[in-house]
């Protein structure tokens, strides 16, 4: 039976599993309990020969112009037969213009300037307009670091790719910038970027850290990459956990809505006694109006979990599939096998499809990215079968995937060791096609009015390129086709919106009738958030223009337990 810790938070008493609440979970303490708030200066590249490589986890990764970039995270390897544990504080890159296997892949390492910090689950945001990556905002301290660069000194750096897997760094928002005047570095956040903005939801306060207070951040941060404006939103309108959430995922979907949409799912909430958020409901954010909507899902959702990964691709039939893989609950060892699952959330239906999988290698703290065609690259993960979740245990076993890399085909629904350059555009799997063929338009009845309106605005771009489009959640490559039964989804977008308008008009009429004859019925309004962030009140901080390039970022943080290292 899982032990329980009582935590006094203000006037509330919460019960959380000990395995979830811990020093390692927070990533802030060494074994002796001393706060680990500084970064290491020496350059540890993270590029290891496949024969010596063991594990990698808690990195950030994204795809830009035919390269995968991997930032931060911990890794382990064999050195003269002895297991070595390190933190990667260089930026890694993998070329997607050439085919490779996970045992033959060439990984490049790009050094970072002094002061450019490397963290676990760091922010790594991409701004397409300027063609730069942004790093350095959210993230937490690896226990494999020694003192050097202060963690509490916020800064944001840009990395400009040079088209060969390398590039140049620049400190665009240095330590002491006015942009950080009232913001400390958050950890375990839900974050993603798209268009010209990065959004950071919830997380924990990295500083003033009293472990027994478990300081959730019930807020949202908006980073406008064009204006270089940071806005701290105290009441964002996220209602699944009232903003008090961490260790889930937020995924940017460019295919729907005026400015795309963000889908938040999973994680832990301080309001839920069991700690973890069900995937039965996901939160949908409209960045254009800055509104959140709770959207119920159908089908076979994954079990509640943390430290999983997401990646998404839009199909040739105008649907968008979000791949969800890995993670864990409150227990480790054999009990984590149940989380070695693959689920796909298909939009516009918000329907879960469970992919048959032989669970045998549960992994925790991994990342995944769409890398062209129907291919999704999974990167790393701690060993969920380890005897404990201590770093030295869950990083000591050899990953069955060479270099911790594997390719999942979203059409065939199978894993492979082979990446194929120039792969054809993603076509729906048989399971997705069958769902839309059977469902026709009936799924629209379960959509909230606000979400239905967002889904009526689409951005499915024709392309024959297998190199992913520049989105922080991975990639989307499309070619419009009406030849498949899955195309029903694309052709029903207008129907969804019409349904929403009819529903809205009907509710308006009934509401007026109820006002005239209140004794007749008691209607309930549709669930939605109607106030904008500006209306709810927020503080805006803007950095003075110093001629710097504009910023951006992405990814999520990790979950540890509290006993420390053995």
N, C-alpha and C positions, 0 to 999 in steps of 0.2 A: 504494500500500500504506500502511496506517495506521501511523504511527510509534508506538513503544512506549516507555513510561517505566518505569524500574525504581524501585520504592519500597521502602525498608527499613522494615518494620513489625515491631519487636521482633526476633525471630530469623528471621522469614519474609521472603522476597523475592517481591513480586507484580509481574506485568506487566499494566498497564492501558493502553488506548488513550489517547494524548495528548489527543485531542479530548474524552474523558470527564473526565480528571483535569485540572483547570485552575483558575486564579485566578478566572475568571469562573464556573466550575462551583461553586466554593465561595461566590461572591458576597461575598468578604470583603476584596478588595484593589482599590485604584485602580490606574491604569496605572503609577504609580511604585513599586508594591509595598508602599505604606504600608497597614497594616490599616485598613479602612473600618468603624469600630465605633461611629459616631454617626449620629443621625437628624436630618433637616432639620426646622426649626420652621415655615417658611412654609407656608401652605395652598395646595396645588395640587389642584384639584377633579377633574380627569380628565374633565370634561364638555366635549366638543368638538363643534362643528357637524359633521354628517355629511360635508359637502363638504370639510372640512379634516382630518378624522380619518384616521390612517394605521394604527396598530397598538396593541394592548393585550395584555399577557401577565403571567403570574405573580401574578395576583390570587387572592383567595379569594372564593367566592360561595356563597350558600345562600338558601333560600326560606322565608319566614316570613309567615303570615297574608296571603297575596295580594300579596307584594312580593318581588322578587329584591334581595338586598343584595350589593354588591360592595365588597370591602375591599382596599386596597393595590394592588401591582403597578405596572408601568411602562407608559407609553404614549407615542405619538409623533403629531405632527400638523404641518401646514404653517402657518407664520406668516409672512405677507408673502412667500410663495414659498420660504421656507427651512425645512428640517426641524428641528423642535424635539423634544427628548427630555426627558421628565419622569417623576417618580414621583408617583403619586396618593396623597396623604395625607389625603383626606377619604373618608367612606363614601358610596357611591353607591346609589341605589335605583331600581327600575323597577316600575311598577304593572302587576299582572297582572289587574286587574278590568276593564280596557279592552283591546280588540284594537288591535294596532299592526303596522306593518312596521318592518324594521330601519332604514329611512331616515327614518321619521316618529316613532320612539319618543321619549318624553320621559324623560330621565334626571335625577334629582334628586341634589344634592350636599349632604351633611351635614357641617359642620365638626367637627373633633375638638379637644378641650381640649389645652392644653399638657401634655406628658408622656404623652399617649396615642399611642403609636408606630404608624407604618404601616410594614409590611415587605413583602417579596416572599414569595409563598406563605405568608401568615400563618395562624395559627389563627383560625377563625371558627366557634364552637360554639353550638348553640342548646339551651336548656333549656326544654322545653315547659311544665313545671310552673309556672315563674315567668314565662314569656313574655319572656325576655331573650336577647340574643346576648352571647357572651364573646369578647374579642379580646385579643391581646397576648402570647401564650405563645411558640409556635414561630415561626420566620421568619428571613429573611436580608436582608442589607443591599443595597439598590439602589446601583448605581454612579452614579446620578443624584441622589444625596443629598449634602448638605454637613453639616458638623458642627453639632450642636445637642443632641440627646437621646442619652444614652449607651445603646448597644445592650446592654451587659452588665448593665444594671439591669432585672431582670425585674419586671413588674407585669401584672396582669390587670384589664381594664376591662369593664364591662357596658354594653350599649346596649339601652335599652328602647324598642321601636317605639311610635309614637303612632297608628298606623292610617292615616296619610296619607303614608307614605314618609319621615317624619322621626322624631325621637325624642330621647332624652337619654342622655348618657354619665355614668358614675360609676366612680371608681377604687376597686374593691372589694378588691383585694389589692395594696396599694401597694408601691413599692420598699422592700426591707428586711423584708418580711413573713417570718415564721418558716417559712411554707409553702415558701419557695424556699431554705431553709438549705443544702441540699446539691445543688441543681439549677441548671445553667446553661442558657441558651437554646439548644435544639437546632435544627438546620436540616435540610432535605431529608428530613423524617420522613414516615412513613406515619401518617395520623391520621384519625380520624372520631369522631363522637359519636352517642349514641343513648340513649333512656331518660333516666337521670340521670347518665350518665358519659361522659367523653371518654377515648379511649385513644390513646396516642402510641407508635409502634413504631419502634425503630432511629433512623436519621439520623446526623448528624455532630455532633461537639462544636464549638460555635460559637466557643469560646475555648480558650486554650492551643493555638492553631491553628498547627501546623507543617505546611505544605503537603505536605512529603515524608513525613510520618507518616500522612496520610490517616486521621484518628481516627474510625473508626466507633464507634457506641454500641450495643453488643450488649445493650440493655436495653429495658424498656417502662415507660411512665409512665401511671399511672391517676389521673384527676382526677374525684373524686366531687362532682358539682355540688350534691347535697343537703347533704352534710356539709362541703363545702369542704375535703376531705382530698386531699392529693397523696401518692401512693405510688410510690416508685421501685423497680422490680422488676428485680433484677440478672439473674435467670435466668427469663425469661418462658415458656420452653418452645416458642417459635417455632423450628422446626427446618429449614425450607427453607434458611435462611441463618444459623441459630443467633442470630437477632436482629440480626445485622450486615447490615442492609439499608437502602438509602435510595432516594429518587426513584421509588418505586412508588406504588400507591394502596391505601388501605384503605376499604372501602365498607360502610356499615351497612345491613343488611337487616332491617327490623322484622317481616317476615311469618312468620319461623320461629324456633323456640326459645323457651324461657321468657322471656328478656329480649331477643329478637332475636339475630342473629348478625352478626359482622364478617368480611368476606372480604378477605384481603390478596392482592395479585397484582402481578407485574412488579417493576421496579426493578433495582438493582445490589447485588451482594453481594461482600464482600471475599474470600469463599472461592472464587469462580468466576473462573478465569483470564480468561475472556472478559468478565467483569463483569456480564452481564445475566441475569436470571432468566427461565426459560421459563414460559409460560402453560399448559404441559401439566399443571402441578400448582398449585393455589391453597391457601392456608392459611385455615382456618375457625376462628374464635375464638368460644367460648361464654362470654359475660360472666358468666353466672349461676354457673358452676363455675370460671371462669378457666382454661380449658383450650384448647389449640390442637390442631387435627387437620389433617393433610395430606390433601387430597382430589384425586385424579387427575381430569382432565377428558377428555371425548371430543369428537369433532367437529373443527372447523377453528379452532384457537386463533390469536390474533394472534401475529406474530413478537415475540421479546423486545424490549423497548423501555423507555424512561423518558419522563417529562414528558407522559404521555397523560392523558385525563380519563375519569371514570366517572360514570354516573348510573343510577338504577334506578326501575322502576315495577312494582307488582304488577297482574296482569291480572284480568279478570272471571272467569277460569277457574282461579284459585288457583295461578298460577305467578308467579314474580318474574324479570324480565329485567334484566340489567345491561348497559348500553350502554358500550362501550369504543371510544375514538376518538382518533386522532392520536398524537403523540409522535415520538421519533426513536431512532436507535441511536448508533453511534460516528462516523458520517460526516454531513456536511452537503452542501448543494447538490443536484444531481440525484439523489443516492443516497437522499435522504429521501423521495422520491416513494413508495417501497415501504411507507412507514409511514402514508400517507394512506389508511387503511383503517378500516372499521367492522365490529366484531364484537359479537355479543350472547351473553352467557353466561346460559342459561336455568336457573333453579332450579325444582324440586328435582333435575333430572337432571344438573346441572353439565355441560351439553353446549354447545359453542361452535357458533354459526351465523355464517358469514361473509356479510356483506351486499354484494351487487354494488355497486361504486362506481367512478366514473371518477376515478382519482387525478390531481390536477393542482394542488392547493393544500395541500401538507403544512404542518401547523401544530404548533407546539411551545410548551408551557407554557400551555395553555388550561385552562378549567374548563367543566363542563357540569352542568346541573341539570334535573330533571323539573319542569315548570311547569304541569301540568294536563292531564288526559286522556292522550293518547298523545304529548304534545309534550315534547321535550327541547331546552332552550336551550343552545347552545354559545357560549362567550364568549372571544373573542380568540385569541391564538396568534402567536408569532413566525413569520416567513417561513422555512420550511425550505428554500426554493430559493435563499436568499441565498448570495452568493459565499463568505461565512464566517459563523460563528455569533457574531461580534462584535456587540454590541448595536447599534452605529450602522449595521451592514449589515442585520441581520435585522429591524430596526424601521423601516427607511427606505422600504420598499415599501408601497403601499396595499393594505390587506386587501380582497379581492374581496367580502367581506361588509360591508355598511355598518355602521359602528360596531362592527365585529368580531362581529356577532351573526347567528346563523342558528337556524332551528328544524328539528329532525329529528323526523319522525313515526315512532314505533316500531311502528305498525300498517302503514302504507303503505311504510315503509322508504325514505323520500325526504326530501331537504332542501327547505326553503322559506324565503322572506324574511318570511312572515306568521305572527304569533302570534294565536291565536284564543281570546278569553276565553269561558268557559262551554263548553269543548269536552267532548264525552261521555267517559265513562270509557274507559280503555285496554282494547282487545281485542287479543288476540294476532295477530301477523302470520300470513300463510298459511304461512310457513316454520316458525314455532314450532308451529302447529297440526298441520302435517304430521308434524313430528318426533314429537310425543307420540302421534299416531294410529298411526304406524308402530312406535314403540318399545314401546307398551303399558307393561308393568311391568319390562321387561328392564333398564332403566338402573339400577334399584335394586341390581342385582348388583355394580355397581362402586362403590357407596357404602361408606365405612368405617362400622363399627358406631356410632361416636360421632356422625358426621354424620347417619346415618340416624335416630338417636334424636332429634336436634335438629329434623330435618325433619318428624317426626311431630307436633310441637307447632306449630300454625299460628295466625296472627292476621290473617286476611283480613277487613277491615272493609267492610260495605256502605255505600256513599256515592254520592250523585249529584252531589257537588260536584266541579268541575274544579279548584278551588284545592287545591294539594298538601297532604298531611298534613305535620305539622311534624317532618321528619327531616333530619339533616344531609347525607345523601347525595343529597337532591333531594326526591322526593315519592313517595307511593303512593296511588292512588285505585282503589277496587274496587267492583264490584257482582257478587255471586255469581250464577253462571249455570251450568246443566248442559246447555245446548242445543248446545254446540259440542264437537267432537272433542277440543279442548284441555282440556276439563274432566276428561278421563281423569287428568291429572296430579293434580288435586285429590282425585279419588276413590281414588287409589292411595297416599295418604299412610299410611293404616292398613296397607296391604300392605307398604309399605317397612319400617315398624316391626316388623311380624310377621316379615318376612324377617330383620331384624336380630336379633330375639329367638331365632328358630330357629337362625341362624348361631352366635349366642353360646352357646346351649345345646349345640349340636353340638360346638363347640370345647371347651367345658367337659368334656363326656363323653369326647371323644377324648383330652383332656389327662390325665384320670384314667386311661384305658386305657394311655396311653403311660407314665405313672408306674409302673403295675403291670408292663407289658411293654415296656421302653424299646427292646428290640431290634427291635420291629415297625415303627415309623415315627418320623419326625422332623418334627413339626408346627411351623409358624411361626405365632405369634400375630398377630392383626390389628394393622395399624399404627395407633397412637393414643397420645395423651399422657394418662397416668393420674394425674399428680400435680398438685395445685393450686398456685397461686402461693404460698399461705401455707406449704405444705409445702416448697417449694423455697427459702424464705427471702427476705425483703424488708424494706425499711426504710420506715416510715410517718411522714410529717410532717403535722401538722395545724395550721392557722392558728387562733389563739384567736378565739373569736366576738366580733366587734366590731360586730355589728348590721348587717353588710353583706348585700347580696343574695347569693344562691348563684350560683356560676360554671358555665361551659360553653364549647365551641369546635369547629372543623373545618378541613379542606383540606390541600393539599400544597405543596411547594416546587419549585424549578426547577433546571435543569441548564445550566451554561454551559461554555465552554471557556476556556483559560488565557491566550490571547495578550493579552487586554485590548482597549481601544478603539483604533480607527484614526481 
